[in-house]
């Protein structure tokens, strides 16, 4: 009876199939594990190491901010020349001219910006390989002159939620700020800008590709 149900050699073939399946699974495990180890070794040899985004110390370079975001301190987002830009065109010192007294910042900047406190950071973490585009984000506070603040007063402003200020910059945020946004200013600067008119303070976030 059992011979009719299980022809001779069937048990032996079944055993061989099971052993072959186990062998294939073991081989796949060894190959995958070895591949992971090899990849890790290669990454170590090439010096590639995943790490979080770099964040600089707080900077106070007004001239740097002026070169990155010139429309923040000069010109008029509506297209007409502002008072500071007109003064530059008439021969007064410009952002690239002789430095001022340096009392507000270690380096002179555009006439419309008094002082800055910002940092720069990597836009994304470092991965191996680097899949996402790695850029630099500049973000921080800029205090404007009364003349520059007056030039920006005519823009169309809308109330806005407070910006997401990093921990190392929060000490420079104006107290009880009433933040506003202007689409025209964002377009002119190429940055995201929040502005508190009472303190003449702007918070900017500018993305640059290196």
C-alpha positions in Angstrom: 0.0 0.0 0.0 2.7 2.5 1.0 4.7 1.5 -2.1 1.8 2.6 -4.3 1.5 5.9 -2.7 5.2 6.7 -2.6 7.1 5.2 -5.5 10.6 4.0 -4.9 13.1 6.9 -4.7 10.5 9.6 -3.9 11.7 10.1 -0.3 15.3 10.3 -1.5 14.5 13.0 -4.1 12.5 14.9 -1.5 15.4 14.9 0.9 17.7 16.0 -1.8 15.4 18.9 -2.7 15.2 20.0 0.9 19.0 19.9 1.3 19.4 21.9 -2.0 17.0 24.5 -0.7 18.9 24.8 2.6 22.2 25.1 0.7 20.9 27.8 -1.5 19.6 29.8 1.4 23.0 29.4 3.3 24.9 30.6 0.2 22.6 33.6 -0.3 23.2 34.5 3.4 26.9 34.3 3.0 26.9 36.3 -0.2 24.8 39.1 1.2 26.7 39.2 4.5 30.0 39.3 2.6 28.7 42.0 0.3 27.8 44.2 3.2 31.2 43.7 4.8 32.9 44.4 1.5 30.8 47.6 0.9 31.7 48.8 4.4 35.4 48.1 3.8 35.3 50.0 0.5 33.6 53.0 2.1 36.2 53.0 4.8 39.0 52.9 2.2 37.6 55.8 0.2 37.1 57.9 3.4 33.3 58.1 3.0 31.5 58.3 6.3 27.9 59.2 6.8 27.5 62.2 9.1 25.0 64.8 10.1 24.9 68.3 8.5 27.7 70.6 9.4 26.6 73.8 11.3 29.0 76.7 11.6 29.4 79.0 14.6 27.4 82.2 14.7 28.8 84.7 12.1 28.7 88.5 12.1 29.9 89.2 8.6 27.6 91.9 7.1 29.5 92.0 3.9 29.0 88.3 3.3 25.2 88.7 3.8 25.3 91.7 1.4 27.0 89.6 -1.3 24.6 86.7 -0.9 21.4 88.7 -0.5 22.0 92.2 -1.9 18.3 93.1 -2.2 17.9 92.8 1.5 19.9 96.0 2.1 19.7 97.8 -1.3 17.3 98.4 -4.1 13.5 98.2 -4.2 11.7 94.9 -4.8 9.0 96.8 -6.8 11.7 97.7 -9.4 12.3 101.4 -8.5 15.6 102.4 -7.1 15.6 102.9 -3.3 17.3 105.8 -1.5 20.3 103.8 -0.6 20.7 102.5 -4.2 20.4 106.0 -5.6 23.0 107.3 -3.2 25.4 104.6 -4.4 24.8 105.5 -8.0 25.5 109.2 -7.3 29.0 108.4 -6.0 28.4 107.7 -2.3 30.3 104.7 -0.9 28.6 101.5 -1.8 28.8 98.0 -0.4 32.0 97.4 -2.3 33.5 100.7 -1.3 35.5 101.8 1.8 34.3 100.1 5.0 32.4 102.1 7.6 33.4 102.5 11.3 32.8 98.8 11.9 31.1 99.5 15.2 28.1 97.2 14.4 30.0 94.4 12.6 33.6 93.3 12.1 33.3 93.9 8.4 31.4 96.7 6.6 28.4 95.7 4.5 25.5 97.2 2.5 24.3 100.6 3.7 20.9 99.2 4.5 22.1 96.6 7.0 23.4 97.5 10.4 24.3 94.2 11.9 23.8 90.4 11.3 23.9 87.3 13.3 23.7 84.1 11.3 25.1 80.7 10.7 25.5 78.5 7.6 24.9 74.7 7.5 24.7 71.8 5.1 21.3 71.5 3.6 21.2 67.7 4.0 23.1 65.0 5.8 26.2 63.4 4.3 25.4 59.9 3.0 27.5 57.2 1.2 27.0 57.6 -1.7 25.7 61.2 -1.6 22.3 60.9 -3.2 20.6 64.2 -2.3 22.1 67.5 -3.7 24.3 69.0 -1.0 23.9 72.8 -0.7 24.4 75.4 2.0 21.7 77.2 3.9 22.4 80.6 5.4 20.0 81.6 8.1 19.9 84.3 10.7 19.0 87.9 11.7 19.8 91.2 10.0 19.0 94.5 11.5 18.2 97.2 9.0 18.8 101.0 9.1 15.9 103.3 9.6 16.3 104.5 6.0 16.1 100.9 4.7 13.1 100.1 6.9 11.3 103.2 5.5 12.1 102.0 1.9 10.5 98.6 2.6 7.4 100.1 4.3 5.6 100.5 1.1 5.7 96.8 0.2 2.6 94.6 0.5 3.1 92.8 3.9 1.0 90.0 5.4 1.1 88.7 8.9 3.0 85.4 9.3 3.9 82.8 11.8 7.2 83.1 13.5 10.1 81.6 11.7 11.7 78.3 12.9 14.8 79.8 14.5 17.7 77.4 15.4 18.7 77.2 19.0 22.0 79.0 18.6 20.3 82.0 17.0 17.4 82.4 19.3 19.2 84.9 21.6 19.3 87.4 18.7 15.5 87.3 18.0 13.6 90.5 18.8 11.3 90.3 21.8 7.5 90.3 21.0 8.1 90.4 17.3 5.2 90.8 14.9 6.5 88.9 12.0 5.4 89.7 8.4 6.2 88.3 5.0 6.3 90.0 1.6 6.2 88.0 -1.6 7.9 90.8 -3.5 10.8 90.8 -1.0 11.2 87.0 -1.2 11.3 87.2 -5.0 13.8 90.1 -5.0 16.2 88.5 -2.5 15.8 84.8 -3.6 15.4 84.0 0.1 12.6 83.5 2.6 12.4 86.6 4.7 10.4 87.4 7.8 10.4 91.0 9.0 9.5 92.7 12.3 8.9 96.4 11.5 9.1 97.6 15.2 12.7 96.3 15.6 13.7 96.7 12.0 14.8 93.1 12.1 14.7 90.5 9.3 15.1 86.8 9.7 16.4 85.3 6.4 16.8 81.7 5.1 18.9 81.5 1.9 19.8 78.4 0.0 23.0 78.3 -2.1 24.3 75.5 -4.2 28.1 75.2 -4.0 
